[in-house]
Amino acid sequence: MNQTKLFLVLGTLYLLVAVFPTVIAQSTARDVVYLGNVTGTSFLPSTIYAGDIVSIAVNIQNRGLVVSIRDLNASIGIGNQFEPIQLVDTAQEIQPQATQTVVFKFRVKPETVPGYYPIQLNLAYHRNDQSDQTTTQTQTLQVPVSKTGKNIEISVQPSVINPASQTQLNFYIKNAGSTPISNISLAWTEANSLILPIGTDNIKYLEMLDSQATETISFLVTADPNITTGVYPLEITLTYTDTNGTKTQTSQVGIIIGGGTDFEVSADTLSSGTLSVSVANIGSNNASAVVVKIPHQPNIFVSGSNTSILGNLNKGDYTIANFTVSTTGLDQNRASSRVQTSGQPIIRTGQTNSVEPTRVRDLNANQRQIIIQIDYTDTTGTRQTVEKTVLLFQTTTSGTGDIQIQRQNPLGLISWAIAIILAGGTLVFWRFKASQIPFQKLIVPLGIITLMFLVIIFGFNASVEYSIGAGAVSLAGLAWFFNKNRGKP
């Protein structure tokens, strides 16, 4: 019995010392050496000819069980047969057993002969268990270049289309052969009919195209308003006749659906000195990482941060950004409404947590501008900047982003006007009755006074200061007129 127990103990120790480390090492080997694994590649276009611009998508899998790939930097090394366009792509993190795609782009040189050409894929990344160590991997991929079977080169512009908007899509056709071609027809389709021509079919014709010549065929197209942003392939079929007879050439070109967007901006100033800016995404695309900023400008002061981070703003959504505007800045702004500052340049600033002045430009004596800047990332991943002009002392908001900052009090203007009219009317009537001056003599001074008030109302936006001054001048002028004509028939 004791011998049996002894054998069990020794067997257990053997498993712990000899067998288990081997099993553990095998099960975790993938988490110790290289995590990156290429699970597939795809080319666009699928058939590559000399002269083509090629996009290659590489699927990178993290074959680890526990460890994540962080800060992946992927690049490709190409041979002399290719010209670089985009040879680097990145991925922030790949979880264990997950897969992400990196995309590269290059051009096959026109003189490249058919064959398989190697390119080297280079991966450099960090592991979340070894933050200071960079792991590198290399792998060779093959690019198949087919026999030159096309004499026509086709390119398309623009490469980005906004959903629900009409866009002129231009197909540039170049005869790369050594002989003219004729009876050319070009047709294109999108597999799901989400991109369609407007007002015509999808086929157009050319009579002849000389050697090395280029012609343009244009279509007015639109994308479905509910289309998902991304890259959509257009299938192009080109039929033509050359010295060898009629030929048909098929190719594929990618069109990006998405791009930038537009914003509607409105604003209100609160009694607490807060400037409340409402931003609505009125475009056809979503905007991510939206930041609203009041750039550096004179005469108005923003206390604290001049930047507000709004996050993502989908199409049709709106949000509000608040800024603390100092009262001194607004008073200085009102007092200096006639100072010409429109020639000053725009100064951009990214500083926060400090007092940031904002620029004001005069349009005329009582109409000035302030700039509100919106930064965002569009659906293609490109950082965009939009500036909206804010009109000061305006009571309406236009679709171009003009917004109301301050409103004059109409009741105050009416009160001043009524007081001036009553006081002036009473004085004129009293003096007119006492002086016995013929009414015809009052026509000229009354006409001058009326003209003066019309200029103030329509030329100076009924300014209170100008109204008071005009009233005082009118009373003084009438007093002088009555004294001069006292006792005269």
C-alpha positions in Angstrom: 0.0 0.0 0.0 2.8 2.4 0.8 4.5 1.5 -2.4 1.3 2.4 -4.4 1.1 5.8 -2.7 4.8 6.4 -3.4 4.3 5.6 -7.1 1.3 8.0 -7.2 3.2 10.8 -5.6 6.2 10.3 -8.0 3.9 10.2 -11.0 2.2 13.4 -10.0 5.6 15.1 -9.6 6.6 13.9 -13.0 3.5 15.3 -14.6 4.1 18.7 -12.9 7.8 18.9 -13.8 8.0 17.3 -17.2 4.6 17.1 -19.0 2.6 20.2 -17.9 5.3 22.8 -18.8 5.4 21.3 -22.3 1.6 21.5 -22.7 1.5 25.0 -21.3 4.4 26.1 -23.6 2.6 24.6 -26.6 -0.7 26.3 -25.7 0.8 29.7 -25.1 3.5 29.6 -27.9 1.3 31.8 -30.1 1.2 34.4 -27.3 4.9 34.3 -26.9 6.4 34.6 -30.4 4.5 36.2 -33.3 0.9 37.2 -33.0 0.2 38.5 -36.5 -1.1 36.1 -39.2 -2.1 37.0 -42.8 -5.4 35.2 -43.4 -6.2 36.5 -46.8 -5.5 39.2 -49.5 -7.7 40.7 -52.2 -7.0 43.0 -55.1 -9.0 45.8 -56.7 -9.3 45.5 -59.7 -9.3 41.7 -59.5 -7.5 41.4 -62.8 -4.4 43.6 -62.9 -2.9 45.0 -66.1 0.1 47.1 -66.7 -0.7 50.7 -65.9 -3.4 49.9 -63.4 -3.8 51.5 -60.0 -4.1 48.6 -57.6 -5.6 48.5 -54.1 -4.6 45.5 -52.0 -6.5 44.6 -48.8 -4.6 42.4 -46.3 -6.5 40.6 -43.5 -4.3 40.5 -40.3 -5.4 38.1 -37.6 -4.2 38.1 -34.0 -3.7 34.3 -33.5 -2.9 34.8 -29.8 -5.2 33.5 -27.1 -4.6 36.2 -24.5 -2.3 38.9 -25.7 -3.6 41.8 -27.9 -1.8 43.5 -30.7 -1.4 47.3 -30.1 -0.2 50.1 -32.4 0.1 48.0 -35.5 2.2 49.7 -38.2 1.9 47.8 -41.5 3.8 48.7 -44.7 4.7 47.0 -47.9 8.0 47.1 -49.9 7.4 47.1 -53.7 9.8 46.3 -56.5 10.8 48.4 -59.5 7.7 47.3 -61.4 5.4 49.4 -59.2 5.0 53.0 -58.3 4.1 53.9 -54.6 0.8 55.6 -53.8 -0.1 54.5 -50.3 2.3 52.0 -48.8 1.5 52.4 -45.0 -1.5 51.6 -42.9 -2.2 51.3 -39.2 -4.5 49.6 -36.7 -4.8 50.7 -33.1 -5.6 47.3 -31.6 -6.4 43.7 -32.6 -7.9 41.6 -29.9 -7.0 37.9 -29.6 -8.4 35.8 -32.4 -9.8 39.0 -34.1 -9.0 40.2 -37.6 -8.5 43.6 -39.1 -7.9 44.8 -42.6 -5.1 47.1 -43.8 -5.1 48.6 -47.3 -2.3 49.6 -49.6 -2.3 51.2 -53.0 0.3 51.3 -55.8 0.5 51.6 -59.6 1.7 49.0 -62.0 4.1 50.7 -64.4 2.9 50.6 -68.0 6.0 48.7 -69.3 5.6 45.9 -66.8 5.4 42.5 -68.5 2.9 39.8 -67.3 4.0 37.7 -64.4 3.9 37.3 -60.6 5.8 39.9 -58.6 6.7 39.7 -54.9 6.0 42.4 -52.5 7.1 42.3 -48.8 4.6 42.9 -46.0 6.2 44.4 -42.9 4.4 44.3 -39.6 5.6 46.2 -36.5 3.5 46.2 -33.3 3.4 46.2 -29.5 2.0 43.4 -27.3 -0.1 44.4 -24.3 2.1 42.2 -22.1 5.4 43.8 -23.3 4.6 47.5 -23.6 8.3 48.5 -24.3 9.1 45.9 -26.9 8.3 46.2 -30.6 7.7 42.9 -32.5 8.4 42.8 -36.2 7.2 40.3 -38.8 7.7 40.0 -42.5 5.8 38.0 -45.1 6.0 37.9 -48.9 2.9 38.4 -51.0 2.5 37.8 -54.8 1.0 40.3 -57.2 -0.3 38.8 -60.4 0.0 41.0 -63.5 -2.0 39.7 -66.5 -1.1 39.8 -70.1 -1.8 43.2 -71.5 -5.3 42.6 -72.9 -6.5 46.2 -73.0 -5.7 49.1 -75.2 -7.8 51.6 -73.3 -7.0 53.3 -70.0 -10.0 54.5 -68.0 -10.0 56.8 -65.0 -12.9 58.4 -63.1 -13.3 61.7 -61.3 -14.4 62.7 -58.8 -13.7 59.7 -56.6 -16.0 60.8 -53.8 -19.8 61.2 -54.2 -22.1 62.6 -51.5 -25.4 60.6 -51.0 -28.6 62.2 -52.3 -26.6 64.9 -54.2 -26.2 65.2 -58.0 -22.6 64.8 -59.1 -21.1 64.9 -62.6 -19.1 61.7 -63.0 -16.4 62.0 -65.6 -14.9 58.9 -67.3 -11.5 59.8 -69.0 -10.8 57.3 -71.8 -7.3 57.1 -73.2 -6.2 55.1 -76.2 -3.0 53.6 -75.0 -2.5 51.6 -78.2 -0.6 52.5 -81.4 -3.6 52.6 -83.7 -6.9 54.5 -83.7 -10.0 52.8 -82.4 -13.6 53.5 -83.4 -17.3 52.6 -82.6 -16.6 53.0 -78.9 -19.3 52.4 -76.3 -18.9 52.8 -72.6 -21.4 51.3 -70.1 -21.2 51.1 -66.3 -23.2 49.6 -63.5 -23.2 49.4 -59.7 -24.2 45.9 -58.6 -27.0 47.0 -56.2 -28.3 49.9 -58.3 -27.4 52.3 -55.4 -25.6 54.6 -57.8 -27.6 55.6 -60.9 -27.4 58.1 -63.8 -30.0 60.9 -63.9 -31.9 61.8 -67.0 -30.1 59.3 -69.3 -29.2 55.6 -69.5 -25.8 54.2 -68.5 -24.3 53.9 -72.0 -22.6 56.6 -74.1 -20.7 56.4 -77.4 -17.6 57.9 -79.1 -17.1 57.7 -82.9 -13.2 57.5 -82.9 -10.2 57.9 -80.6 -6.8 58.4 -82.1 -3.7 56.8 -80.6 -2.6 58.3 -77.3 -5.6 60.6 -77.4 -8.0 61.1 -74.4 -11.7 61.8 -74.4 -14.2 62.5 -71.6 -17.6 60.9 -71.2 -19.7 62.4 -68.5 -22.8 61.2 -66.6 -24.9 63.1 -64.1 -25.3 60.6 -61.2 -26.7 60.4 -57.7 -26.4 57.9 -54.9 -29.3 56.5 -52.9 -30.0 58.8 -49.8 -30.0 55.7 -47.6 -26.8 54.2 -48.9 -24.2 53.2 -46.4 -20.9 55.1 -46.7 -18.0 53.2 -48.0 -16.3 52.1 -51.3 -18.5 50.8 -54.1 -17.1 49.2 -57.3 -18.4 50.3 -60.6 -18.3 47.7 -63.3 -17.2 49.3 -66.6 -17.7 47.6 -70.0 -15.9 49.2 -73.0 -16.5 47.9 -76.6 -14.5 49.2 -79.5 -13.2 48.3 -83.0 -9.6 48.3 -84.0 -7.5 46.7 -86.8 -8.1 43.2 -85.3 -11.9 43.6 -85.1 -14.3 44.2 -82.3 -13.1 43.9 -78.7 -14.7 44.1 -75.3 -12.8 45.3 -72.3 -14.1 45.0 -68.7 -12.7 46.8 -65.7 -13.6 47.9 -62.2 -13.1 51.3 -60.5 -13.9 52.1 -56.9 -16.1 55.1 -55.9 -16.2 56.4 -52.3 -19.7 57.2 -51.1 -19.5 59.7 -48.3 -17.2 62.6 -47.7 -17.9 65.9 -46.0 -21.0 67.5 -44.6 -22.4 70.9 -43.8 -23.6 72.6 -40.6 -26.3 75.1 -39.6 -25.2 77.3 -36.8 -27.3 79.5 -34.5 -26.4 81.3 -31.2 -27.9 83.1 -28.3 -26.2 85.2 -25.6 -27.6 84.6 -22.1 -27.7 87.2 -19.3 -25.0 85.3 -17.4 -22.5 86.1 -20.2 -22.7 82.6 -21.8 -22.7 82.3 -25.6 -24.8 79.3 -26.5 -23.9 78.0 -30.0 -26.2 75.4 -31.6 -24.7 73.2 -34.3 -26.8 71.0 -36.6 -25.5 68.6 -39.2 -27.7 69.4 -42.2 -25.5 67.5 -44.7 -25.8 64.0 -46.1 -23.0 62.4 -44.1 -22.1 61.8 -40.5 -19.4 63.8 -38.8 -17.2 62.4 -36.1 -14.9 64.0 -33.6 -16.7 67.4 -34.0 -14.9 70.4 -32.3 -16.4 73.9 -32.1 -13.9 76.7 -31.7 -14.0 80.5 -31.5 -10.7 81.5 -33.2 -8.4 84.2 -31.9 -10.0 87.6 -32.8 -9.9 91.1 -31.3 -12.6 93.0 -29.4 -14.6 90.2 -27.9 -13.2 88.0 -25.1 -13.9 84.4 -24.3 -13.1 83.5 -20.7 -11.7 80.1 -20.2 -11.6 77.6 -23.0 -12.3 78.7 -26.6 -12.8 75.1 -27.7 -15.7 72.7 -27.1 -15.5 69.0 -28.0 -18.9 67.7 -29.2 -18.0 64.2 -30.3 -19.9 62.5 -33.1 -22.8 64.3 -34.9 -24.8 62.2 -37.3 -26.8 63.7 -40.2 -29.9 65.4 -38.9 -28.7 65.7 -35.3 -27.8 68.8 -33.4 -26.0 69.7 -30.2 -25.0 72.8 -28.2 -21.6 74.3 -27.3 -21.4 76.9 -24.6 -18.7 79.5 -24.2 -18.2 82.1 -21.4 -18.1 85.5 -22.9 -16.9 88.3 -20.7 -19.1 91.4 -20.3 -16.2 93.7 -20.9 -15.5 92.1 -24.2 -19.1 92.6 -25.3 -19.2 96.2 -24.2 -16.0 96.9 -26.0 -17.5 95.3 -29.0 -20.5 97.5 -28.9 -18.5 100.7 -28.3 -16.1 100.0 -31.2 -18.8 99.2 -33.8 -17.4 101.8 -36.2 -13.8 100.7 -36.0 -12.6 99.2 -39.3 -10.9 95.8 -38.6 -11.9 93.8 -41.7 -8.3 93.8 -43.0 -6.9 91.8 -40.1 -5.9 88.2 -40.9 -7.4 85.2 -39.2 -5.3 83.7 -36.5 -6.0 80.1 -35.6 -5.3 78.8 -32.1 -5.7 75.5 -30.3 -4.9 76.8 -26.8 -7.5 76.3 -24.1 -7.9 77.2 -20.4 -6.9 80.8 -21.0 -8.6 84.0 -21.9 -9.0 83.9 -25.6 -10.0 87.0 -27.6 -12.2 86.5 -30.7 -12.0 88.5 -33.9 -14.7 90.9 -35.1 -14.8 92.5 -38.5 -16.9 95.5 -39.5 -19.2 95.2 -42.5 -20.5 98.8 -41.9 -21.1 101.1 -39.1 -23.5 98.8 -37.3 -22.9 95.4 -38.8 -19.9 93.3 -38.0 -18.8 89.6 -38.1 -17.5 86.9 -35.8 -16.1 83.6 -37.0 -17.1 80.2 -35.5 -14.9 77.3 -36.6 -16.0 73.7 -36.8 -13.5 70.9 -37.1 -14.6 67.3 -37.9 -13.6 64.0 -39.5 -15.6 63.1 -42.6 -16.6 59.6 -43.6 -13.3 59.1 -45.6 -11.2 59.7 -42.5 -10.1 63.2 -43.6 -10.0 66.0 -41.1 -12.1 69.0 -42.3 -12.5 72.6 -41.2 -15.7 74.7 -41.7 -16.0 78.3 -40.8 -19.4 79.9 -40.3 -19.8 83.7 -40.3 -21.8 85.2 -37.5 -23.4 88.6 -38.1 -23.5 90.8 -35.0 -26.6 93.1 -34.4 -28.7 91.0 -36.8 -32.1 89.7 -35.8 -32.4 86.9 -38.4 -30.5 83.7 -39.0 -29.6 82.7 -42.6 -28.8 79.3 -44.0 -25.2 80.4 -44.6 -24.4 80.3 -40.9 -25.2 83.9 -40.0 -26.4 84.0 -36.4 -27.7 86.6 -34.0 -25.4 87.6 -31.2 -27.1 90.7 -29.7 -30.6 92.2 -30.1 -31.4 95.8 -29.7 -34.5 96.5 -27.6 -37.3 97.7 -29.9 -39.3 99.0 -26.9 -36.5 101.3 -26.0 -36.4 102.7 -29.5 -40.1 103.2 -29.6 -40.1 105.0 -26.2 -37.4 107.4 -27.3 -39.1 108.1 -30.6 -42.5 108.8 -28.9 -40.9 111.0 -26.3 -39.0 113.0 -29.0 -42.1 113.3 -31.2 -44.4 114.5 -28.4 -41.9 117.0 -27.0 -41.0 118.3 -30.4 -44.7 118.5 -31.5 -45.7 120.3 -28.4 -42.9 122.9 -28.7 -43.6 123.4 -32.4 -47.3 123.9 -31.9 -46.8 126.3 -29.0 -44.2 128.4 -30.9 -46.2 128.3 -34.1 -49.3 129.5 -32.4 -47.4 132.2 -30.5 -45.4 133.5 -33.4 -48.2 133.8 -35.9 -45.8 132.7 -38.7 -47.5 131.5 -41.9 -47.6 127.7 -42.2 -45.9 127.8 -45.6 -42.7 128.9 -44.0 -42.6 125.7 -41.8 -42.5 123.4 -44.8 -38.8 123.6 -45.5 -37.5 123.1 -41.9 -40.1 120.3 -41.3 -38.9 118.6 -44.6 -35.3 118.8 -43.5 -36.2 117.3 -40.1 -38.2 114.5 -41.7 -35.3 113.7 -44.1 -32.8 113.6 -41.2 -34.9 111.0 -39.3 -35.4 108.9 -42.5 -31.6 108.7 -42.9 -31.2 107.7 -39.2 -33.9 105.0 -39.5 -32.8 103.4 -42.7 -29.1 104.3 -42.8 -28.1 103.8 -39.2 -30.6 101.1 -38.1 -32.6 103.4 -35.9 -29.7 103.9 -33.5 -30.7 105.3 -30.1 -27.7 107.7 -30.0 -28.4 109.1 -33.5 -32.2 109.4 -32.7 -31.5 111.5 -29.6 -29.0 113.6 -31.4 -31.4 114.2 -34.3 -34.2 115.2 -31.8 -31.9 117.7 -30.1 -30.8 119.2 -33.5 -34.4 119.5 -34.6 -35.5 121.3 -31.5 -32.6 123.7 -31.6 -33.2 124.4 -35.3 -36.9 125.1 -34.8 -36.1 127.4 -31.9 -33.7 129.3 -34.0 -36.3 129.4 -36.9 -39.0 130.9 -34.7 -36.7 133.5 -33.1 -35.5 134.6 -36.5 -39.0 134.9 -37.9 -40.8 136.4 -34.9 -43.2 139.1 -35.8 -42.6 138.6 -39.6 -45.7 138.1 -41.7 
